[in-house]
């Protein structure tokens, strides 16, 4: 019996609709809810004179019944223990305590150095399990140390933004006034100087096209604390729906100049806000929506089948009395309903048609819905196969991430558990992710499998471009897809790459060349330069990252469950760089998900 260096039964839950990062983990506090730690900087200025220290504050949200050791990465142009009293790389927050100060106490010296910075970042616990806290926002701060004999630095204004009126509407016609939206910029600190605050604009609405052109600079007058940026929608004849304008405050280019020139400011939080532009050209009759719910895309039937086709319809401003059923563009039949009392708008209505004796081969099913006022829409296509009696079974293909963690460039942050890493480094090489596509059935011929590419990372921008298909050679059961990150030198949060197996392209084969089976999706995460390994928990796009410490070279079978009783094996995953990593792209669709890792032998080369 092989011993298990992982937690014997490692369970974690991917929780939907989270406003704070929450996970079920061992020893994580009351109700197994993780405390969320953020780092604030209430005093960002210090002096070598000794009577003016700077201060960070660690703030805990959530349960306080246990002590928490919070880990910091301290950097900046000032040297820890040389220019200021040493700050340890972990700080305890005692049980029952929500806030702990971290004091930056400068040490005087005779050198003329100019201002120096102390930059603190929250990082996850290096041991990974049990995960004792989650990282909130803000997670970093800066304290500036000024020389002993320099005059007291001016209080630098801090500028933030919010949408004081987030709803705008296009004017009803040419020459008529619009209902404007408003961004309000606010400054804290001294008001001696005029501030020219720079900002960028993005969103689905276009500057100068969908609203009156904005310059990208707002003026906060001397003596004043606020300035408004007004979004005035322009009239057009297009039915566009609701559009967005996102204003983001830009950092000033001369931030390193000391002493700061008049009009200098820093950007605070929130630095971004959204205004919504409503359309005045809504169509008088919005089209219905139709979706084929039966059969499933890619399903195979033995001839001669009696094939029920079920369609679900919904109309936002009426109802659907008629649905037409098509196969390969040819009309199969029509289903209609008469209503003595029409259903309310938005009610779902189902229609079904039975296709008898469809011919052997591949068929593309579609449906067209017509609402009570004549508007029409088509469903997405569903592809099926009708196979002759006793045909060879279709090849089943699946995908798994054998190495679900990648890092940009030469990531030099020390990751716990690495085998013989150079001092203070994470081996400093490009760390790639690896996917494996596997097939069942005969291996006499090569098999080309298509896959879709998603996630928060961009194909060809954040990693070398993936072609969207991979060929399993003849005689082999599996092929690899290697994802190589591109070092873009931009500070970013962890990004994800999600690969989803796709049905084969158009073919006249009696049975499909292959059929995707579970797991048909796999995901990996890309870590930024010199960033710590992401902890176990929900990532930005709501995929779940399972991370458990282990012995390098050992293999485990990851299994998932929705109820803790029935477990579904995903596949064998190795421990690399001191941890097992599994990224679940399907977790976001479930209210809860459980995981466990079972030790297995290394798979035979396929």
QUIVEN-V59160 format. One record per residue. N is the residue number from 1. RES is the residue in one small letter. PHI is phi in whole degrees, -180 to 180 (999 if undefined). D_LAST is the distance of its C-alpha to the last C-alpha in Angstrom with 1 decimal. Layout:
N & RES & PHI & D_LAST
N & RES & PHI & D_LAST
//
This chain:
1 & x & 999 & 25.0
2 & x & -78 & 23.3
3 & x & -76 & 25.7
4 & x & -109 & 25.0
5 & x & -83 & 26.1
6 & x & -87 & 26.0
7 & x & -57 & 28.8
8 & x & -53 & 28.5
9 & x & -133 & 28.6
10 & x & -91 & 28.2
11 & x & -113 & 29.8
12 & x & -146 & 30.6
13 & x & -118 & 32.2
14 & x & -92 & 31.9
15 & x & -101 & 35.5
16 & x & -86 & 36.7
17 & x & 54 & 39.9
18 & x & -93 & 40.2
19 & x & -97 & 43.1
20 & x & -130 & 42.0
21 & x & -67 & 38.6
22 & x & -131 & 38.2
23 & x & -147 & 35.5
24 & x & -92 & 35.5
25 & x & -144 & 34.7
26 & x & -69 & 36.1
27 & x & 53 & 39.7
28 & x & -100 & 40.1
29 & x & 111 & 43.7
30 & x & -60 & 45.8
31 & x & 61 & 43.9
32 & x & 57 & 40.6
33 & x & -103 & 41.5
34 & x & -74 & 40.8
35 & x & -69 & 43.8
36 & x & -110 & 43.5
37 & x & -107 & 44.8
38 & x & -125 & 46.3
39 & x & -121 & 48.2
40 & x & -115 & 51.6
41 & x & -128 & 54.0
42 & x & -72 & 57.6
43 & x & -132 & 59.2
44 & x & -93 & 57.4
45 & x & -128 & 60.2
46 & x & -136 & 61.3
47 & x & -135 & 63.9
48 & x & -67 & 64.3
49 & x & -64 & 67.8
50 & x & 95 & 66.2
51 & x & -97 & 67.9
52 & x & -139 & 65.3
53 & x & -76 & 61.8
54 & x & -95 & 58.8
55 & x & -154 & 56.9
56 & x & -100 & 53.4
57 & x & -134 & 53.1
58 & x & -88 & 50.1
59 & x & -119 & 50.4
60 & x & -106 & 48.7
61 & x & -114 & 48.3
62 & x & 102 & 47.4
63 & x & -65 & 47.9
64 & x & -124 & 50.0
65 & x & -75 & 50.1
66 & x & -119 & 47.8
67 & x & -72 & 48.0
68 & x & -129 & 45.3
69 & x & -97 & 44.4
70 & x & -100 & 43.8
71 & x & -100 & 42.0
72 & x & -122 & 43.4
73 & x & -114 & 42.5
74 & x & -109 & 45.8
75 & x & -143 & 46.4
76 & x & 106 & 48.8
77 & x & -80 & 51.3
78 & x & -83 & 53.2
79 & x & -98 & 52.0
80 & x & -64 & 51.4
81 & x & 86 & 53.9
82 & x & -113 & 55.9
83 & x & -90 & 57.1
84 & x & -155 & 57.1
85 & x & -57 & 56.8
86 & x & -58 & 53.3
87 & x & -109 & 51.1
88 & x & -68 & 48.4
89 & x & -85 & 44.8
90 & x & -145 & 45.1
91 & x & -127 & 48.0
92 & x & -82 & 48.7
93 & x & -108 & 49.9
94 & x & -64 & 51.9
95 & x & -58 & 51.7
96 & x & 83 & 54.1
97 & x & -108 & 54.2
98 & x & -102 & 52.9
99 & x & -131 & 53.8
100 & x & -133 & 53.8
101 & x & -79 & 55.2
102 & x & -122 & 53.7
103 & x & -89 & 56.7
104 & x & -101 & 56.5
105 & x & -103 & 59.6
106 & x & -64 & 60.2
107 & x & -108 & 61.6
108 & x & -71 & 64.6
109 & x & -147 & 64.6
110 & x & -96 & 66.9
111 & x & -87 & 64.4
112 & x & -96 & 64.6
113 & x & -119 & 61.1
114 & x & 78 & 61.5
115 & x & -63 & 59.5
116 & x & -127 & 56.2
117 & x & -114 & 53.5
118 & x & -119 & 51.6
119 & x & -113 & 48.4
120 & x & -114 & 46.8
121 & x & -123 & 43.4
122 & x & -75 & 42.1
123 & x & -133 & 38.6
124 & x & -68 & 36.4
125 & x & -59 & 36.7
126 & x & -69 & 34.5
127 & x & -84 & 33.4
128 & x & 70 & 31.7
129 & x & -130 & 32.3
130 & x & -75 & 34.6
131 & x & -74 & 35.3
132 & x & -104 & 39.1
133 & x & -160 & 40.0
134 & x & -110 & 39.0
135 & x & -96 & 40.2
136 & x & -101 & 42.8
137 & x & -127 & 44.8
138 & x & -76 & 46.4
139 & x & -117 & 44.1
140 & x & -148 & 45.8
141 & x & -156 & 49.3
142 & x & -133 & 51.5
143 & x & -116 & 54.8
144 & x & -104 & 56.9
145 & x & -99 & 59.1
146 & x & -104 & 62.4
147 & x & -67 & 64.6
148 & x & -62 & 67.5
149 & x & -99 & 70.3
150 & x & -80 & 68.9
151 & x & -64 & 70.6
152 & x & -55 & 68.9
153 & x & -68 & 66.2
154 & x & -66 & 66.9
155 & x & -72 & 65.0
156 & x & -75 & 62.3
157 & x & -64 & 62.2
158 & x & -115 & 58.9
159 & x & -109 & 58.2
160 & x & -129 & 56.3
161 & x & -139 & 56.0
162 & x & -146 & 56.0
163 & x & -92 & 56.6
164 & x & -72 & 60.1
165 & x & -136 & 60.1
166 & x & -83 & 56.5
167 & x & -117 & 57.5
168 & x & -123 & 58.9
169 & x & -139 & 59.8
170 & x & -59 & 60.5
171 & x & -65 & 64.2
172 & x & -71 & 65.4
173 & x & -171 & 66.8
174 & x & -59 & 67.8
175 & x & 83 & 70.3
176 & x & -93 & 69.6
177 & x & -75 & 68.4
178 & x & -86 & 64.8
179 & x & -92 & 63.9
180 & x & -84 & 62.5
181 & x & -105 & 59.8
182 & x & -138 & 60.4
183 & x & -95 & 58.4
184 & x & -116 & 60.5
185 & x & -92 & 60.1
186 & x & -131 & 61.5
187 & x & -115 & 62.3
188 & x & -108 & 62.9
189 & x & 105 & 65.0
190 & x & -70 & 68.0
191 & x & -116 & 69.3
192 & x & -67 & 71.4
193 & x & -115 & 69.6
194 & x & -72 & 68.3
195 & x & -111 & 64.5
196 & x & -98 & 62.7
197 & x & -92 & 59.5
198 & x & -94 & 56.6
199 & x & -147 & 53.9
200 & x & -115 & 51.2
201 & x & -126 & 50.7
202 & x & -148 & 47.7
203 & x & 118 & 46.8
204 & x & -80 & 46.9
205 & x & -87 & 50.5
206 & x & -103 & 51.6
207 & x & -63 & 54.3
208 & x & 84 & 57.3
209 & x & -113 & 56.1
210 & x & -94 & 55.7
211 & x & -150 & 58.1
212 & x & -55 & 60.8
213 & x & -58 & 59.4
214 & x & -108 & 59.0
215 & x & -81 & 59.5
216 & x & 92 & 56.9
217 & x & -135 & 59.7
218 & x & -118 & 61.7
219 & x & -107 & 64.9
220 & x & -98 & 65.9
221 & x & -69 & 69.6
222 & x & -56 & 71.3
223 & x & 85 & 72.5
224 & x & -105 & 70.1
225 & x & -114 & 66.9
226 & x & -135 & 65.3
227 & x & -146 & 64.6
228 & x & -106 & 63.3
229 & x & -113 & 60.9
230 & x & -98 & 61.8
231 & x & -99 & 59.4
232 & x & -107 & 61.7
233 & x & -62 & 59.8
234 & x & -101 & 60.9
235 & x & -75 & 61.8
236 & x & -146 & 59.7
237 & x & -104 & 59.4
238 & x & -99 & 55.7
239 & x & -90 & 54.2
240 & x & -114 & 51.5
241 & x & 79 & 51.2
242 & x & -76 & 51.1
243 & x & -117 & 50.2
244 & x & -119 & 49.7
245 & x & -124 & 51.2
246 & x & -111 & 49.5
247 & x & -102 & 51.7
248 & x & -126 & 50.2
249 & x & -69 & 52.5
250 & x & -98 & 51.7
251 & x & -70 & 52.1
252 & x & -75 & 55.1
253 & x & -75 & 54.5
254 & x & -103 & 57.2
255 & x & -66 & 55.9
256 & x & -86 & 56.1
257 & x & -76 & 59.8
258 & x & -137 & 62.2
259 & x & -68 & 64.6
260 & x & -63 & 63.2
261 & x & -72 & 65.3
262 & x & -58 & 67.2
263 & x & 88 & 65.0
264 & x & -73 & 61.9
265 & x & -153 & 59.7
266 & x & -118 & 56.3
267 & x & -96 & 54.0
268 & x & -103 & 53.7
269 & x & -122 & 51.8
270 & x & -81 & 51.6
271 & x & -107 & 51.1
272 & x & -142 & 49.9
273 & x & -148 & 51.4
274 & x & -129 & 51.1
275 & x & -117 & 53.8
276 & x & -105 & 53.1
277 & x & -106 & 55.0
278 & x & -83 & 55.8
279 & x & -93 & 56.4
280 & x & -99 & 59.8
281 & x & -112 & 58.5
282 & x & -62 & 56.6
283 & x & -62 & 56.4
284 & x & -69 & 59.0
285 & x & -140 & 56.4
286 & x & -80 & 52.8
287 & x & -70 & 50.3
288 & x & -77 & 48.5
289 & x & -122 & 44.8
290 & x & -126 & 42.8
291 & x & -143 & 39.3
292 & x & -79 & 37.6
293 & x & -102 & 36.5
294 & x & -154 & 35.6
295 & x & -77 & 33.4
296 & x & -85 & 30.4
297 & x & -62 & 28.8
298 & x & 92 & 26.0
299 & x & -71 & 27.3
300 & x & -118 & 27.2
301 & x & -125 & 30.3
302 & x & -86 & 31.2
303 & x & -74 & 34.4
304 & x & -92 & 37.2
305 & x & -88 & 36.7
306 & x & -108 & 39.5
307 & x & -106 & 38.0
308 & x & -75 & 39.7
309 & x & -116 & 39.4
310 & x & -111 & 40.5
311 & x & -125 & 41.6
312 & x & -106 & 42.8
313 & x & -125 & 45.4
314 & x & -153 & 47.4
315 & x & -124 & 50.3
316 & x & -68 & 51.4
317 & x & -130 & 55.0
318 & x & -179 & 55.5
319 & x & -147 & 53.8
320 & x & -112 & 51.9
321 & x & -95 & 53.9
322 & x & -146 & 51.8
323 & x & -133 & 48.2
324 & x & -108 & 47.1
325 & x & -110 & 43.8
326 & x & -129 & 42.1
327 & x & -131 & 39.3
328 & x & 56 & 38.3
329 & x & 86 & 41.5
330 & x & -102 & 43.7
331 & x & -70 & 45.9
332 & x & -93 & 45.1
333 & x & 178 & 47.8
334 & x & -131 & 49.7
335 & x & -125 & 50.4
336 & x & -131 & 53.4
337 & x & -134 & 55.3
338 & x & -113 & 58.9
339 & x & -117 & 59.8
340 & x & -71 & 63.3
341 & x & -119 & 62.3
342 & x & -60 & 59.6
343 & x & -69 & 56.7
344 & x & -69 & 56.7
345 & x & -57 & 54.8
346 & x & 89 & 51.2
347 & x & -77 & 50.8
348 & x & -80 & 47.6
349 & x & -126 & 48.3
350 & x & -109 & 45.9
351 & x & -133 & 46.2
352 & x & -139 & 44.4
353 & x & -135 & 44.4
354 & x & -105 & 43.1
355 & x & -94 & 41.7
356 & x & -100 & 42.2
357 & x & 54 & 40.6
358 & x & -64 & 38.4
359 & x & -69 & 37.2
360 & x & -65 & 33.7
361 & x & 133 & 31.5
362 & x & -93 & 30.6
363 & x & -136 & 33.4
364 & x & -111 & 34.2
365 & x & -97 & 36.5
366 & x & -141 & 39.0
367 & x & -141 & 42.2
368 & x & -121 & 45.4
369 & x & -104 & 47.6
370 & x & -123 & 51.3
371 & x & -89 & 53.3
372 & x & -68 & 57.0
373 & x & -115 & 58.2
374 & x & 96 & 56.2
375 & x & -71 & 53.3
376 & x & -127 & 50.0
377 & x & -155 & 46.3
378 & x & -105 & 43.0
379 & x & -79 & 40.0
380 & x & -70 & 36.5
381 & x & -71 & 34.7
382 & x & -122 & 32.6
383 & x & -102 & 30.3
384 & x & -133 & 29.9
385 & x & -126 & 29.0
386 & x & -109 & 31.2
387 & x & -110 & 29.4
388 & x & -63 & 31.2
389 & x & -59 & 31.5
390 & x & 57 & 28.5
391 & x & -79 & 26.2
392 & x & -63 & 22.4
393 & x & -64 & 20.9
394 & x & -68 & 19.6
395 & x & -73 & 15.9
396 & x & -98 & 15.4
397 & x & -122 & 13.7
398 & x & -140 & 13.8
399 & x & -140 & 13.7
400 & x & -147 & 14.0
401 & x & -90 & 15.3
402 & x & -73 & 13.4
403 & x & -135 & 16.5
404 & x & -94 & 19.4
405 & x & -126 & 22.2
406 & x & -128 & 23.3
407 & x & -139 & 26.7
408 & x & -69 & 28.9
409 & x & 51 & 30.2
410 & x & -106 & 30.7
411 & x & -70 & 31.0
412 & x & -112 & 33.3
413 & x & -83 & 33.9
414 & x & -68 & 33.3
415 & x & -105 & 30.5
416 & x & -59 & 31.0
417 & x & 95 & 28.5
418 & x & -70 & 27.3
419 & x & -85 & 26.8
420 & x & 50 & 29.8
421 & x & -74 & 30.5
422 & x & -60 & 33.5
423 & x & -56 & 36.6
424 & x & 70 & 37.0
425 & x & -138 & 33.8
426 & x & -109 & 30.3
427 & x & 67 & 29.0
428 & x & 54 & 30.3
429 & x & -137 & 27.2
430 & x & -67 & 25.6
431 & x & -102 & 23.2
432 & x & -95 & 20.5
433 & x & -106 & 18.6
434 & x & -136 & 14.9
435 & x & -107 & 13.6
436 & x & -128 & 10.2
437 & x & -105 & 10.5
438 & x & -122 & 8.6
439 & x & -122 & 10.0
440 & x & -104 & 11.3
441 & x & 81 & 13.1
442 & x & -67 & 13.0
443 & x & -121 & 10.7
444 & x & -64 & 13.7
445 & x & -116 & 14.6
446 & x & -66 & 13.5
447 & x & -132 & 14.1
448 & x & -96 & 16.1
449 & x & -114 & 16.3
450 & x & -91 & 19.4
451 & x & -146 & 20.1
452 & x & -91 & 23.3
453 & x & -125 & 24.2
454 & x & -143 & 26.7
455 & x & 103 & 27.8
456 & x & -82 & 30.8
457 & x & -83 & 29.4
458 & x & -103 & 30.0
459 & x & -63 & 27.4
460 & x & 83 & 28.6
461 & x & -113 & 31.2
462 & x & -92 & 29.6
463 & x & -154 & 26.3
464 & x & -56 & 25.2
465 & x & -60 & 25.2
466 & x & -96 & 22.1
467 & x & -80 & 22.2
468 & x & 89 & 21.5
469 & x & -155 & 18.6
470 & x & -141 & 15.1
471 & x & -109 & 13.6
472 & x & -86 & 10.1
473 & x & -64 & 10.4
474 & x & -59 & 11.1
475 & x & 83 & 8.8
476 & x & -119 & 5.7
477 & x & -100 & 5.3
478 & x & -143 & 5.6
479 & x & -138 & 8.2
480 & x & -104 & 10.4
481 & x & -123 & 14.1
482 & x & -101 & 16.2
483 & x & -104 & 19.7
484 & x & -109 & 22.3
485 & x & -65 & 25.7
486 & x & -106 & 29.0
487 & x & -79 & 31.8
488 & x & -99 & 34.7
489 & x & 60 & 37.1
490 & x & -105 & 38.1
491 & x & -70 & 38.5
492 & x & -142 & 36.3
493 & x & -76 & 35.0
494 & x & -55 & 31.3
495 & x & -118 & 29.7
496 & x & -116 & 26.8
497 & x & -126 & 24.1
498 & x & -118 & 23.1
499 & x & -108 & 20.5
500 & x & -125 & 21.1
501 & x & -65 & 19.2
502 & x & -116 & 21.8
503 & x & -64 & 22.7
504 & x & -65 & 22.4
505 & x & -71 & 25.5
506 & x & -50 & 28.4
507 & x & -155 & 27.5
508 & x & -101 & 29.5
509 & x & -62 & 26.7
510 & x & -65 & 27.8
511 & x & -123 & 24.8
512 & x & -65 & 22.9
513 & x & -58 & 19.7
514 & x & -161 & 18.0
515 & x & -132 & 19.4
516 & x & -66 & 18.6
517 & x & -126 & 18.5
518 & x & -71 & 18.9
519 & x & -83 & 17.9
520 & x & -98 & 18.6
521 & x & -132 & 19.9
522 & x & -146 & 18.8
523 & x & -142 & 21.1
524 & x & -138 & 21.6
525 & x & -122 & 25.0
526 & x & -106 & 26.6
527 & x & -98 & 29.2
528 & x & -72 & 32.2
529 & x & -52 & 33.5
530 & x & 52 & 34.7
531 & x & -108 & 34.2
532 & x & -70 & 33.2
533 & x & -63 & 30.0
534 & x & -65 & 30.7
535 & x & -77 & 31.6
536 & x & -68 & 30.3
537 & x & 158 & 31.9
538 & x & -83 & 32.4
539 & x & -89 & 31.9
540 & x & -57 & 34.1
541 & x & -95 & 32.5
542 & x & 73 & 32.3
543 & x & -75 & 28.6
544 & x & -108 & 28.1
545 & x & -105 & 26.7
546 & x & -92 & 25.7
547 & x & -136 & 26.1
548 & x & -134 & 26.2
549 & x & -71 & 26.7
550 & x & -166 & 24.5
551 & x & -89 & 23.5
552 & x & -54 & 21.2
553 & x & 93 & 17.8
554 & x & -79 & 18.1
555 & x & -119 & 15.7
556 & x & -138 & 17.3
557 & x & -93 & 16.8
558 & x & -81 & 19.1
559 & x & -127 & 21.2
560 & x & -119 & 23.9
561 & x & -148 & 27.2
562 & x & -96 & 30.3
563 & x & -133 & 32.6
564 & x & 82 & 31.4
565 & x & -109 & 31.1
566 & x & -101 & 28.1
567 & x & -112 & 24.9
568 & x & -113 & 21.9
569 & x & -72 & 18.5
570 & x & -90 & 16.9
571 & x & 155 & 13.7
572 & x & -75 & 12.9
573 & x & -132 & 14.7
574 & x & -87 & 15.5
575 & x & -86 & 19.1
576 & x & -135 & 20.0
577 & x & 54 & 23.6
578 & x & 86 & 25.0
579 & x & -156 & 23.9
580 & x & -93 & 21.4
581 & x & -123 & 21.7
582 & x & -140 & 21.0
583 & x & -112 & 22.9
584 & x & -99 & 23.7
585 & x & -78 & 24.8
586 & x & -96 & 26.2
587 & x & -64 & 28.5
588 & x & -64 & 31.4
589 & x & -87 & 31.8
590 & x & -122 & 32.5
591 & x & -69 & 35.6
592 & x & -156 & 33.6
593 & x & -148 & 30.0
594 & x & -112 & 29.0
595 & x & -134 & 25.9
596 & x & -148 & 24.7
597 & x & -122 & 22.1
598 & x & -114 & 21.0
599 & x & -67 & 19.6
600 & x & -139 & 16.3
601 & x & -74 & 14.3
602 & x & -60 & 11.6
603 & x & -67 & 8.1
604 & x & -72 & 6.1
605 & x & -54 & 3.8
606 & x & -109 & 0.0
//
